[in-house]
Amino acid sequence: MNSYTYRLCDPQPTDQELYQSLSACFEAIDPLFSFEQQSSPEQIVNIIDHPCGSGKTNTLIAIINERIDLKFLIVVQTLDEVKRVLDQTTKGRLKSPEDPNHSQLTKGQQLEGFVLSGASVVITHALYERAGALAWHGALRSYHVVIDEVPNAVFLGGKLSLKNFQEFYIDPGYCDMSASGMVSATEKGIEQAERLKEVLHEKTMESIFSGRLFHDQKDHLIQTLPVYLFTEPLSVTVLTFMAKGTLFTRFLNKSEIPYRVLQGINATYAFKKNARRNLTLATISALEKVRFSFSKQKEYGATSKEVTKVTVSLKNLKQRRLADVSLKDVIITCAKSNWYHTTGRKSDVTKAGPFAKNSRMFKDINWVPNTTRGTNDYAHCSHAIYLYEQNANPVILSWLDANTKVFREAYALSEMVQWIWRTRVRRGESVHVYMPSGRMRGILKTWLNEA
């Protein structure tokens, strides 16, 4: 991995720094860098590491409008962001798949049609799998792929022993497995693709065909972003922040995909100064001994003492410290099944879950998943309640060779900052954050106090 910092010779405004960083990613030959180990910069994944709210998406939109000679595949997090990009780019510059009820084709089929016709496209992360399959078949070799924030780069795909995986997938000749554990289809597997989806696990086969499946060579299937999406297009650029604390960069290392990090010194300095000035951190003393890791939250029964403590504490917070604050200006996070009534894997967002019931907060407050990023929908919010303790899955960390205290804390900080910066602090306005986890407060305070 190569890490670079953009420091322009003459003082420039931050937006110009970002503009030059991003523009350089789409040049056929980038004169600012030379890579002796690479034949061309197109083989390098570009990571634009600029703070939340620094204008990464707006800068990208400006470049899309200027560079009408380039073909783009833009990946954003939500349908609202798709609409934003479409509204702010020149009419007709980008296409986007529509709901199947407006077309005879699925969104994946529409995406394929757009790409084969050479159109520039904007999609959500939900179409990663189809985009990966298109990349595998060489359909994106003339495209500049831009991913605006990367959620869930790596996650568990289920348990399956290496012995059984070998017996049913490898030994019959349907798949090969590399030293890194990546599973790819053989010619025999490709020829029998449709039959295999019926005979073997369909989602597993689809993940193999799109370059998303690894085996940890123990007992777990690992699902990732499509590897081919980072190796086959003309260029790949990722817009994010605090890249060193993300599973994404570890995934690139594991997959032996070279990348460079383009950091904005000016923007990061201003971001941290703004954070120190505008963030007010507070605990919820009654909850300091309640553990808020995802696994622990899932264990709490509806009548447990932990749930009772949470509901009482939230009710007190509303009646006292938030008495004059509209709940529409507050965001909260915790395990989804604790905020909404959940049966199996289905959540009913009209009914309160254990934490929300009796809290007197359910009706108007904004529950926001702890992994949320890349949206401005909550930029009006002045208060945040963080009922979470960030921990990456230890199986995934071990597979990525990242199970160290340094990385675990960098990961927790990256995820937490992304979530907090959904609020109006991104606009340079004050925000109160209530965070009962001493570990999470300590990580954030250490970062804020660093030079």
N, C-alpha and C positions, 0 to 999 in steps of 0.2 A: 504494500500500500504506500502511495506517495501522498504526503500532506503538504499543501501549499497555502500561503496566506497572501491575499491580494493587498498590496500596499502600493498605491499609485505614487508616481514620482512627485506630482503636484497635489496639493490638497484638493479633494473632490467631495461633493456631497455624497452621502451614503447611497442614494438611489442610483447615482452614476457608477459607483463602485459595483453595485449589484448588477446593473445593466451590462457593464463590461464583462463581468464574470460569466453571466448567463449567455451573452452573445457569443463569447469565445467557444462555448460548447457546441455550437452549430456550424462552426467553420470546418471545411474539409481538411485544412491544414492549420493547426493552431500555432502561430509563430511565438506565443509566449512560453511554450513548453516544449521540451524534447525528451523523449523516452527512449533510451538506448535499448531497452529490452523489448520494445514494441515496434512493429513495423509501421503503425499509424495510430493517431490519437483516437480513431473510431473504436478501437478495441478497449478503451478506457471508459469505465462508468464515471460520469461526473457527478459529484455530490455538492450541490450549492448549500453550504451550511451558513444560513443567515437567520437571524432571530424571528420569532413569531411577530407578525404585524409589521415587518419591514418592507412589505410590498412585493414579495416574490411572485405571487400570482399576477398582480397588476403588471409587473415588468415582463413576465412571460407573455401576457396578452398583447402588450405593446409590440413585442418582437414578432409574434405571430402575424399581426396586422402589417408589419413592415416587410417581413420576408415572405412574400407571396410565392417565391420560387421554391420554398421548402415544403415538404410533406411532413405533417406532425400526427402522432398519436398521443393525445393528452389523457392522462389518467388522474381523476380527482376522487375525493372521498364520497361526496353525496350528490344526489340529483339536483339539489339547490346550487351546488358549485358548477355542475354541468350547465345549468341555466345561466348562471352568472357569466361563464366563459362564452357561451353562445351569444348572450346579449351584448357583451362588450367587444366582441370581435366583429370584423366586417361581415355584413350579411352574406351568407353562403360560403364563407371561408372555411367553416367547420361543419361537419355532419355529426349527428348523434342518433344512436338507435332509439326507437320509440317503443312504447308498450306493445306487446303482441296484438292487443285488441284494435290497434290502429293499423295493423299490417298483418299479412298472412304469415310473416316470418318472425321467428324469435329474435331477441336482441342480438344473440350470438350470430345468427345467420345474417342479420342486417350488417353487423360489424364486418363480417367476412366480405359481403358484397361491396361495402364502402372501400375496404382496403384493396380488393382486386380491381376496383375502378380507379384507384389512385387518389381518392379523396382524403383530405385531412379529417381526423375524427377526434371527438372527445367522449370518453366513457367513464364509468365509475369502476371501482375496484372489483365489483361483482363480476366483471367480464375478464378478469385476469386469466382464467383458465383458457377461454377461447383465444385471447390475445397470445398466450404462450404457445398454443397449438399452431396458430398462424405463423408465429416467429419460427417455430420448428420447421415448418414447410417452406421457409424462405420468403414469405410474403411481405415481411417488414424490412427487407434489406435496403430499401430506398427511403425509409422513414426515420425521423428523429423522434424517439420515444421520450416523453417527459412525464414523470410521476410526481404529482404534487402531494407530498407526504406519503409515508409508507407505513401503514398499520399492519400488525400481525404478519411480520415477515416470516416467522417460523412458529409452528404450533404442532402439537401432537396429533397424529392421524389415526391413532388406535394402537392396540397391542396385537402383535403377531410375532411369534418366536422366529428367530432366524432359520431354525430347522424347517418349520412349516412354510415359511416364505420361499426358502430354497426348493422345497419339494413341489410346490404348486406353481411357482412363477419362473424360477431360474432353471431348474433341471429339465423341464419340458421344452426349453428353448424359446420361451416367449419374451424373456427379458434378460438383460445383462445388468450387473451391478459393479460400479467403479470402486476404487479404493476409498473414496470419500463416502461411499454408501449410496450415491445417486443411482436410481433405477431407470433404465431406458429400454424402450421396446426394441426387439430384434426385428429383422425382416419378416420372420415367421409371425411374430406378434402383431406387426402392422398388417400383414395379409389377413389375419384372423381377428382383427380388432373388434368387429361387431359381435362375433360369436363369443369372444372372450368377455365382453361386457355383460353378456347374459349368463355365462358359465361361472366366471369369477366375480369378485366384488366390483360393481360398475364404477363407483367413485374412485376406487383404487386404480383401475385401468385408465380412467380419464386423467387422473393425476399423473400417471406414468407418461401418457401421450403428450401432456402439456409441459413436461419437465418439472413437476412439482413434488415428486416423491423420492424420499430417501429412506433407508433402513439404518438404524443406529448399530446394526450388527449385534444387537442383544435381543431385546424383546419389543421394540417399538418402531412403528412407522412414523416418520417425520414428514410433515407437509410444509412446503415453503412457497415463496413466490416462484413463478415459472423461471427456471434457469435460462431457458432459451430467450426470454424477453430481455436478458442482459448481455447476451452473446451474439445475437443474430442481426439486430437492427443496425442502421447506418450509424446512429449514436444513441446513447442513453443518458438522460440527465434526471437526477432526483433532487427535488427541493425539500429541504428539511432543516432541522436545527438540533444541535448537540448530537451530532452523528456518532461520536465515539461511545455514547451510552445506548446505542440502538442495537437490537438483534440483527438489523439489516446489514450493518457493516461486518458483523461476525459471520453472517450467512455468505457474504461475498468472499470473505477469507476462506471459509470452509469449502466453497465451490471453486476456489482458485480463480476468481474473476477479479482482475486488476481494477483499481479505482483510484481516484484522486479526490481530495476534499478541498474545495475552494471556500475559504473562510473569509467573512467580512469583518475585519478588525474594527473599522469605524462603527459599523452597525452594532456589533457585539458590545463594544464599550458603552454606547448610548443606551443599549438595552439594559445592561446591568445597573447603570446609574439610575435609570428610570425605575427599575425594580426596587432598589434600596430606598428610593424616595417615596414610592407609592404603595408598596405592600405592607400591610399590617398583619402580623401573624398572631393568632391567639389559640389557646388550647380549649378543650371542653373538659374541665377537670374531672367530672364524674365518669368520663369515658377513657381516661388515660390507661387504665388497666385492661380495657376490652381490646382484644386483638382483631384487627381489621384486614388481615391477609384474606385473599379470595377463598382459600381452602377453609379457613376458620369461619368466615362468614357463612359458608354453605352448611356448616355443622350446626349453627344455632337454630334451635326449634322455636316455633312461634310463641311459646310460653316460657322460653328460657330467661334466666336472669339477665343475660347480655342484651336480649331484645328489649326487655323491660327498661333497662338502663338507657338504651338508645332512644326509645320513644319518649321517655320522661325528659331526657336531656334536650331533645329536639323541641319538645313542647315548651320547656323553660326558656330555651334560646329564642324561640319565636316571641314569647310573651315579655321577655326582658330586653336582651341586647338587640333584637330585631323588631322591637315593638313598633318602631316608626319606619320600617323598611317594607316595601311591597315585595311579596314573595316572587313576583314576576321578575324582580331584579336580583334573584338569588339562584345560584346553581348548586347542585348537590350531587355527590357520587357515592356509590356503594355497590355491592353486588346487585345486579338487576333483579334477581329473585327475591331480594330483601326489600326492594322498593315497590315492585309490582307483584300482584298475585300471580303465582306461577304454578302450572300443572305440567309435570314432565319437563319438556323443553319449551312449552308455550307460555308466554306471559300475556296477561290481560292488563293493558295500560290504563283501563278504566277503573280498575280495582286496586286498592292499596295492599301492599305486601307487609310483612312483619314490622320492618323499621318505620314505614310510613303510617301504618294504622295507629290511631290515637296520638300521632305527633302533631296534628293540626297543621301540617305543612303540605299534605298531599295535593290539594286542589290546584294551587297556582305555581308552586315551585318548579324549577327546571331540573329534572333529573338528567344528567349528562354522563354517558359511559366514561369510565376512567381512561379509555384509550382514544378519546376524541381528539381530533386535530384537524387543521385545514378548514375550519368554518368560522364565519363571523356572526353566526346566529345569536350568540350570547354576549356580544360586545357591548351591550347596554348594562350588563350585570355588575353590581357594586359589591356583592358579597358572595362568598364561596364556602361550602361546607365539604371538607374532604375526609370522608369516612373510608379510608383505604390505606393499606400498606403495600407498596409495590414490591412484588417478588416475581421474578421470572421463574418458569417451571425448571426445577433442578435437572430433570432428564434432558431438557433442551440445552441448558447451560453446559452440562457435561458433554453433550454431543458437539457443541460449538467450541469446546475448550475455553469456556468463559466463566467457569464457576469460581470466581475469585471475589474477595471483598471489594476490591477497587471497581471491578466491572459491575457488580451487583448494585453498588451505590450510584455509579454513573447512570445505570439503567433506571433506577428509581427516580433520580433527579430529572432525567430527560422526560420520562412519562409524566411526572408531576408538573413540571414547568409547562409542558404542552397543554395540559388540562387547565391550569390556572390562567394561562394566557388566552383562554376563550373569553375572558371577562373584559371589562373596560380598561384594565391595566394596559392592554395593547394600544389604547388611545392616549396613554399618558395620564390617566386619571386614577385616583386612589381606590384601593380594593381591600376589604377585610377578609382574611382567610381563617376559618376555624378548622383546626387540624389536631385531633386528640393524640395521634401517634407521635410519641417522642422521637422515635427513629426518623420519621419523615421530616419533622420540624428541624431536627439536628442537621440532616443532609442539606435541607434548603438554606438554613442559616449559615452553614459553613460556606456554601457556594456564594451567598450574598456578600459575605465578609471577605472573600478572596479578592486580591487585587485584580 
